Amino acid sequence: MTFKRIPWNIAICDWNGTLLNDLELVYGSLKNIFKYFEKVPPSLETYQNEITADFLSFYRKHGIPADAEPELLNSIRKKYFKENDGNITLTDGAVELLETFLRFDLKIGIVSGEAKGYLRDERLKQFGIEKCFDFVHDGVSDKMGKFKELVKILEVNPKTIFYIDDSFDGIAAAKNAGITTFGFTHEGSYNSEEKIKAAKPDYIIKSLLEIIPIISKIE
């Protein structure tokens, strides 16, 4: 039995909530921020239904003071992470999926809003997967702009790229750049299944391993 890849050449992944199963940690840090300001945190369900790349608006909407600087919020978040991320893991199927991409000779990249430098310098090395990736772009606030930039840099048709994300914003950004999208809905998704589906991804998956038969032909 052999596998033949069909037409995509480049796989781009989101990181948080997609390759990394960190929703519980992120929501814990959110509760810690609200505790710092003596505010009642929104529920996890509310978080998954409402959170966007514009996280400050979400915090303001739910009671964090308008004069609370992003640097302070990030410092509370990072402190919580360092104290509580000992049990964090990659999402089930992530390693097998990356191995499949490598076997198919795909270029593999990450486009993520994770803190700039933190993903490349610490997280990927923590899990021993840093050599899997041809490019890593972290600290990205404008994913659509980054996708369009990558299409030009890589000199490819966007239809030869697919992107995997667990959020409305990321999927919408990739679609607007002409890239094929996989909406990843699982217990660790940052957005609810309903919100992810609202972005109208090309494919909906509940496991990363569901991507393999979609991008391959078995002979």
Buried (B, 14 or more C-beta within 10 A) or exposed (E): EEBEBEEBBBBBBBBBBBBBBBBBBBBBBBBBBBEBBEBEBBEBEBBBBBBEBEBEEBBEEBEBEEEBEEEBBBEBBEEBBEEBBEEBEBBBBBBEBBEBBEEBEBBBBBBBBBBBEBBBEEBBEEBEBBEBBEBBBBEBEEBBEBBBEBBEEBEBEBEBBBBBBBBBBBBBBBBEBEBBBBBBBBEBBBBBBEBBBBBEBBBBBEBBBBBBEBBBEEE
